[in-house]
Amino acid sequence: MGTPAPTWTSLKVTAEAAWPALVAALLAGLIADQTLRSGTFGLGASLAVAFIAVALVFVGRLQRLESRLLAGAAAVFAVWLSLRASPWLLWPDLAAGLILLGTAGSIAPLGSLLNMGMAESAARGFHAMLHVLAGLVWVVKPITRMRTSLGAAAPVARGLLIAAPVAALLAGLLASADPVFASFLNFNLDVGRLLADAFFVFAGTLAMAGLLRLAAAEPLERVDGPMWRLGPVEGLVVLAVLDAIFAAFAIAQAMAAAGAAGDTLRAAGITYSDYARSGFFQLLWVAGITLVLLVVFSRITALNQASSRRAFLVLAETAIALTLLIVAVASMRLSLYESAYGFTMLRLYSHLFAGLVAVIYLLLAADLGGLFRQRRWFVGAAAAIALTLLIALNVANPEAIVARLNIDHAAVTGKLDPQYLAELSGDAVPTLLASRPQLQPAMWSQILGAVCGGPRTYSPTPAAFNWSEADAASARRKGC
């Protein structure tokens, strides 16, 4: 007998779809259509995600508290889709809401985000995609069970098919003979719009049906990592090479700080100030890539002997400490760059990414050190911290923070980049227009030029309504 397929490839369900599931899926499709046809984030997007969360809880019958809490968290992120206007927030909010909904459905019968390893996270993601793709077939089961009623309607359908070409011919002849009758047949259909609406409804229906099917799936058993393991020597060599590279970087930083690298910098045609203000994005990339490598190799390296486990732990913890040094250097260089050239959303998010990576590194260090060894808590803890940071950003309004920092920077240095400020969304407009007391008249005129070109009235469709854009229009009416 062959090896049985893993449970995360199974499409088995514990219950068939009922009429409430079909109705919920169709309603989700209709709401998604109104949202997507607006072409922007707003009230429609909030209602779409919130409706899916509520339907998943009550129609999907989520019984476990953790699943309900995750669905509720998705609804919280949905609210921000109509409160903020910055794409730096809206897309992460949407992604967070959808991931939370998928996780809520995945662990509905069994499992926990607080006890889920990397391999199980990937397996559950694949399992969820399978059920989403199969959701439409599952959700229409109430219709297919009505075979008797459908059989009675079959003669009517056949009659309509026979009559259709005859009716089309006669209607065409009568329309050519009478313009008044022809006007009855002028429906002015926008085929492109009709096809787009059909696709939007299909997408929303498929998403809702897939989540409901996922919640009804057979429980997914605990998923461990692959049976194959890398030899301990290979894993230790990889970490030793990383440590050597990072140690060399630490020595380079010490030489630069002590002024011993002046000849090297002059030979490269780089001043010390330019050196201090460069390389931060590359350093953050190094930190991110190293995090992935440490997580992967800690999971796939065979550490069956105590000596190899101790050696791996020492090398891994050393790599973490040296990478935290790289993160600190990157943040310092970025701060120097901001003090010279001002602030942008990318630079702010780079700071936040550096802080998030540093915290996750500390969690990984604790995990490798054996904290709560009986549970697989690292993935859940990292996800919780990332979601908490995103909620904090929504509350703090990062574009308003960037606007305020640039205003303060301009007041001190006399340098302002109005072109960049004009690229910010409605989240920054009230803050910019409230900065008049801090700026000289010439700079204030630059602010007005950057901000006042936007709309001063706001009358979108209900699905496209966004409170931040409404506040921005109101601020322009008062301040411009």
C-alpha positions in Angstrom: 0.0 0.0 0.0 1.2 3.5 -0.8 1.8 6.2 1.7 -1.5 8.1 2.5 -1.8 11.6 1.2 -1.2 14.3 3.9 -4.4 15.7 5.4 -3.6 19.2 4.1 -4.2 18.0 0.5 -7.6 16.7 1.4 -10.9 18.4 0.2 -13.1 16.4 2.6 -15.7 18.3 4.5 -17.8 17.4 7.6 -21.0 19.1 6.4 -22.6 20.0 3.1 -23.6 23.5 2.2 -27.1 24.7 3.1 -29.2 27.6 1.8 -27.8 30.1 4.3 -24.3 29.4 2.9 -25.5 30.0 -0.7 -27.3 33.2 0.3 -24.3 34.5 2.2 -21.9 33.8 -0.7 -24.2 35.6 -3.2 -24.6 38.6 -0.8 -20.8 38.7 -0.4 -20.5 38.7 -4.2 -23.0 41.6 -4.6 -21.2 43.7 -1.9 -17.8 42.9 -3.5 -19.2 44.1 -6.8 -20.3 47.5 -5.4 -16.9 47.8 -3.7 -14.7 46.9 -6.7 -16.7 49.0 -9.2 -16.0 52.1 -7.0 -12.3 51.6 -7.8 -11.1 52.8 -4.4 -11.0 51.9 -0.7 -14.0 53.2 1.3 -17.1 52.2 3.0 -17.8 49.4 0.6 -14.5 47.8 1.3 -15.1 48.0 5.0 -18.6 46.5 4.7 -17.4 43.7 2.3 -14.7 42.4 4.7 -16.9 42.9 7.8 -19.8 41.1 6.2 -17.5 38.1 5.3 -16.2 38.0 8.9 -19.8 38.0 10.4 -21.0 35.5 7.9 -18.0 33.2 8.6 -18.8 33.3 12.3 -22.6 32.7 12.1 -23.1 30.9 8.8 -19.8 29.0 9.1 -20.7 28.2 12.7 -17.3 28.9 14.2 -17.5 27.4 17.6 -14.0 27.9 18.9 -13.2 31.1 20.7 -9.9 31.6 18.9 -11.5 31.4 15.5 -14.2 33.9 16.5 -11.5 36.3 17.8 -9.5 36.1 14.6 -12.7 36.8 12.6 -13.4 39.8 14.9 -9.9 41.1 14.4 -10.4 40.9 10.6 -13.5 43.1 11.1 -11.5 45.6 13.1 -9.0 46.0 10.2 -12.0 46.3 7.9 -13.1 49.5 9.7 -9.8 51.2 8.8 -10.4 50.7 5.1 -12.8 53.6 5.2 -11.1 55.6 7.9 -7.6 56.0 6.3 -6.6 57.0 2.8 -2.9 56.1 2.7 -2.0 53.2 0.5 0.8 52.5 3.0 -2.0 51.5 5.4 -4.9 50.3 3.2 -3.2 47.5 1.4 -1.6 46.0 4.6 -5.0 46.4 6.3 -6.7 44.5 3.5 -4.1 41.8 3.5 -4.3 41.5 7.3 -8.1 41.1 7.2 -8.0 38.4 4.5 -5.2 36.5 6.2 -7.1 36.6 9.5 -10.3 35.4 7.9 -8.4 32.5 6.3 -6.7 31.6 9.5 -10.1 31.7 11.4 -11.6 29.3 8.9 -8.5 27.0 8.9 -8.4 26.5 12.7 -12.2 26.4 13.0 -12.3 22.7 13.7 -8.8 22.2 15.2 -5.6 24.1 15.6 -4.2 27.3 17.1 -2.2 30.2 15.9 -0.4 30.0 19.2 0.8 26.5 18.5 1.6 26.5 14.8 5.0 26.0 13.3 6.4 27.2 9.9 5.6 24.0 8.1 2.0 23.9 9.4 1.5 27.5 8.5 2.5 26.8 4.9 0.4 23.6 4.8 -2.7 25.4 6.1 -2.2 28.1 3.5 -2.1 25.5 0.7 -5.1 23.7 2.3 -7.1 27.0 2.4 -6.4 27.7 -1.2 -7.7 24.3 -2.3 -11.0 24.9 -0.4 -11.4 28.4 -1.8 -11.0 27.1 -5.3 -13.5 24.3 -4.6 -15.9 26.6 -2.7 -18.2 27.5 -5.6 -19.0 23.8 -6.4 -19.7 23.2 -2.7 -21.9 26.2 -2.1 -24.3 25.4 -5.0 -25.2 22.0 -3.5 -28.6 23.2 -2.3 -29.5 23.9 -5.9 -28.3 20.6 -7.2 -30.4 18.8 -4.4 -33.5 20.3 -6.0 -33.5 17.8 -8.9 -37.2 17.2 -8.7 -38.1 20.9 -9.0 -35.5 21.4 -11.7 -36.9 18.4 -13.6 -40.4 20.0 -13.6 -38.9 23.2 -15.1 -37.0 21.4 -17.8 -39.9 21.5 -20.4 -40.3 25.2 -19.9 -36.5 25.7 -20.5 -36.7 23.6 -23.7 -39.7 25.6 -24.9 -37.8 28.9 -24.3 -34.8 27.6 -26.2 -37.0 26.6 -29.2 -38.9 29.9 -29.1 -35.8 32.1 -28.8 -34.6 32.1 -32.5 -38.2 32.5 -33.8 -38.8 35.4 -31.4 -35.5 37.0 -32.4 -36.4 36.8 -36.1 -40.0 38.2 -35.6 -38.8 41.0 -33.3 -36.2 42.0 -35.8 -38.7 42.2 -38.6 -41.2 44.2 -36.5 -38.4 46.6 -35.3 -37.4 47.3 -38.9 -41.1 48.1 -39.7 -41.9 50.2 -36.7 -39.5 52.6 -35.0 -41.7 52.9 -31.9 -41.5 49.1 -31.4 -37.8 49.2 -32.1 -37.3 51.7 -29.2 -38.7 49.0 -26.9 -35.7 46.8 -27.8 -33.1 49.5 -27.2 -31.7 48.3 -23.9 -28.4 50.3 -24.1 -26.4 47.5 -22.4 -22.8 48.2 -21.6 -21.3 44.8 -22.3 -17.9 45.7 -20.7 -19.5 46.9 -17.5 -21.8 43.9 -17.4 -18.8 41.5 -17.8 -16.9 43.4 -15.1 -19.8 43.2 -12.7 -20.1 39.5 -13.4 -16.5 39.0 -12.6 -16.7 41.0 -9.4 -19.7 39.1 -8.2 -18.0 35.8 -9.0 -14.8 36.8 -7.1 -16.7 37.9 -4.0 -18.9 34.8 -4.1 -15.9 32.5 -4.6 -14.1 34.0 -1.6 -17.1 33.7 0.8 -17.9 30.2 -0.4 -14.3 29.1 -0.1 -14.1 30.4 3.5 -17.3 28.7 4.5 -16.1 25.4 2.9 -12.8 25.8 4.8 -14.7 26.2 8.1 -16.6 23.0 7.3 -13.4 21.0 6.3 -12.2 18.0 8.2 -9.8 18.9 11.0 -6.3 19.4 9.8 -3.9 17.4 11.9 -0.6 18.7 13.3 1.9 19.3 10.5 5.5 18.8 11.3 8.5 19.8 9.1 9.9 17.6 6.3 11.4 14.3 7.2 14.5 15.2 5.3 17.1 17.0 7.4 20.3 18.7 6.6 23.4 17.3 8.3 24.6 19.1 11.4 28.0 19.9 9.9 26.4 21.6 6.9 24.1 23.7 9.1 26.9 24.7 11.4 29.1 25.7 8.4 26.4 28.0 7.1 26.0 29.7 10.4 29.8 30.0 10.9 30.1 31.7 7.5 27.3 34.1 8.4 29.0 34.9 11.8 32.3 35.5 10.0 30.8 38.0 7.6 28.9 39.8 10.3 31.9 40.0 12.5 33.9 41.5 9.7 31.2 44.1 9.2 31.3 44.9 13.0 35.1 45.4 12.7 34.5 47.7 9.7 32.0 49.8 11.7 34.5 50.1 14.6 37.2 51.2 12.3 35.0 53.8 10.7 33.8 55.1 14.1 37.5 55.4 15.2 38.5 57.2 12.0 40.8 54.4 10.9 39.0 54.0 7.6 39.7 57.5 6.3 42.2 56.4 3.6 39.7 53.7 2.4 36.9 56.2 2.1 39.0 58.8 0.3 40.3 56.1 -2.1 36.7 55.3 -2.9 35.8 59.0 -3.4 33.3 59.0 -0.5 33.2 61.5 2.3 32.5 60.3 5.9 29.1 62.1 5.9 28.1 60.4 2.6 29.3 57.0 4.1 27.3 57.5 7.2 24.2 58.4 5.2 24.3 55.5 2.8 23.6 51.8 2.7 20.7 51.6 5.1 18.3 49.8 2.7 21.0 47.2 1.9 21.5 46.6 5.6 17.8 46.1 6.2 17.8 43.6 3.3 20.7 41.7 5.0 18.7 41.6 8.3 15.6 40.3 6.6 17.4 37.6 4.6 19.4 36.5 7.6 16.1 36.1 9.6 14.7 33.8 6.9 18.0 31.8 6.8 18.1 31.4 10.6 14.5 30.3 10.8 14.8 27.8 7.9 18.1 26.3 9.1 17.0 26.0 12.7 14.1 23.8 11.4 15.8 21.7 8.8 19.2 21.0 10.5 19.5 17.6 12.2 20.6 18.3 15.7 20.4 14.9 17.3 23.5 15.2 19.5 23.8 17.5 22.5 27.2 18.8 21.2 25.8 19.8 17.8 22.7 21.4 19.5 25.0 23.5 21.7 27.2 24.5 18.8 24.2 25.5 16.7 22.7 27.5 19.5 26.0 29.4 20.1 26.4 30.2 16.4 22.7 31.2 15.9 22.6 33.4 19.0 25.9 35.0 17.8 24.4 35.6 14.4 21.3 37.2 16.0 23.5 39.5 18.1 25.5 40.6 15.1 22.4 41.1 13.0 20.9 43.3 15.7 24.1 45.4 15.4 23.4 45.7 11.7 19.8 46.8 12.3 21.1 49.4 14.8 23.6 50.7 12.2 20.9 50.8 9.5 18.6 52.8 11.8 21.4 55.2 12.7 22.3 55.8 9.1 18.7 56.3 8.1 18.3 58.9 10.9 21.4 60.8 9.6 19.9 60.7 6.1 16.6 62.1 7.4 18.3 64.9 9.3 19.8 66.0 6.0 17.1 65.4 3.5 13.8 65.1 5.4 11.3 62.3 5.9 9.3 60.1 3.6 6.9 57.2 4.1 9.5 54.7 2.8 12.0 56.0 5.4 9.5 55.9 8.2 8.5 52.3 7.3 12.1 51.3 7.0 12.5 52.4 10.7 9.5 50.5 11.6 10.7 47.4 9.7 14.0 47.6 11.5 12.2 47.7 14.9 9.9 44.9 13.9 12.8 42.7 12.7 14.7 43.4 15.9 11.8 42.3 18.1 11.3 39.1 15.9 15.0 38.4 16.3 14.6 38.6 20.1 11.7 36.2 19.8 13.8 33.8 17.7 16.6 34.0 20.2 14.2 33.0 23.0 12.7 30.2 20.8 16.1 28.8 20.0 17.1 29.0 23.6 14.2 26.7 24.6 11.5 29.1 25.9 8.2 27.3 26.0 9.8 24.4 24.2 6.6 22.3 24.4 4.7 24.7 22.2 5.3 26.1 18.7 4.7 29.7 19.6 7.2 31.7 17.4 5.0 32.1 14.3 1.9 33.2 16.4 3.9 35.6 18.5 5.6 37.2 15.4 2.2 37.5 13.7 0.6 39.1 16.8 3.4 41.7 17.1 3.1 42.6 13.4 -0.7 43.0 13.6 -0.4 45.1 16.8 2.1 47.3 15.0 -0.3 47.7 12.0 -3.2 48.6 14.4 -1.0 51.2 16.1 -0.1 52.7 12.7 -3.7 53.0 11.8 -4.4 54.9 15.0 -1.3 57.1 14.8 -1.8 58.0 11.1 1.8 57.7 9.7 1.3 60.1 6.8 0.3 62.8 9.3 3.5 61.9 11.3 5.6 62.3 8.2 4.0 65.6 7.4 4.6 66.9 10.9 8.2 65.7 10.9 8.9 67.5 7.6 7.3 70.7 8.9 9.5 70.6 12.0 12.5 69.8 9.8 11.7 72.8 7.5 11.2 75.1 10.4 14.8 74.3 11.6 16.7 73.9 8.3 14.6 76.0 5.9 14.4 73.0 3.5 11.1 71.7 2.3 10.1 69.3 -0.5 6.6 70.4 -1.5 6.6 68.0 -4.5 6.7 65.0 -2.1 4.2 66.5 0.2 1.8 66.8 -2.7 2.1 63.1 -3.2 0.7 62.3 0.3 -2.9 61.2 0.6 -5.8 62.9 2.4 -4.5 61.6 5.7 -1.8 64.3 5.7 -3.8 67.3 4.5 -5.3 68.5 7.8 -1.8 68.3 9.4 -0.2 70.3 6.6 -2.8 73.0 6.6 -2.5 73.3 10.4 1.2 74.1 10.1 0.9 77.8 9.2 2.1 79.2 12.6 5.4 77.2 12.3 6.4 78.3 8.8 7.7 81.4 7.1 5.4 82.9 4.5 7.5 81.6 1.6 7.3 78.0 2.9 3.6 78.4 3.7 2.9 79.3 0.1 4.7 76.1 -0.9 2.4 74.1 1.4 -0.6 75.8 -0.1 0.6 75.0 -3.6 1.1 71.3 -2.6 -2.2 70.8 -0.8 -4.8 73.1 -2.3 -4.8 71.6 -5.7 -6.9 68.7 -4.4 -10.7 68.7 -4.3 -12.6 70.9 -1.9 -15.9 69.1 -2.3 -16.5 65.5 -1.6 -19.5 63.6 -2.9 -18.6 60.0 -3.8 -20.9 57.0 -4.1 -21.7 55.4 -0.8 -19.3 52.5 -1.5 -16.4 54.8 -2.2 -17.0 57.1 0.8 -13.8 57.6 2.9 -13.7 59.6 6.1 -10.1 60.7 5.6 -10.8 62.1 2.1 -13.9 63.9 3.4 -11.8 65.5 6.2 -9.2 66.5 3.6 -11.8 68.2 1.5 -13.2 70.0 4.5 -9.7 71.1 5.6 -9.1 72.5 2.0 -12.3 74.5 2.2 -11.3 76.1 5.4 -7.5 76.5 4.9 -7.1 77.2 1.2 
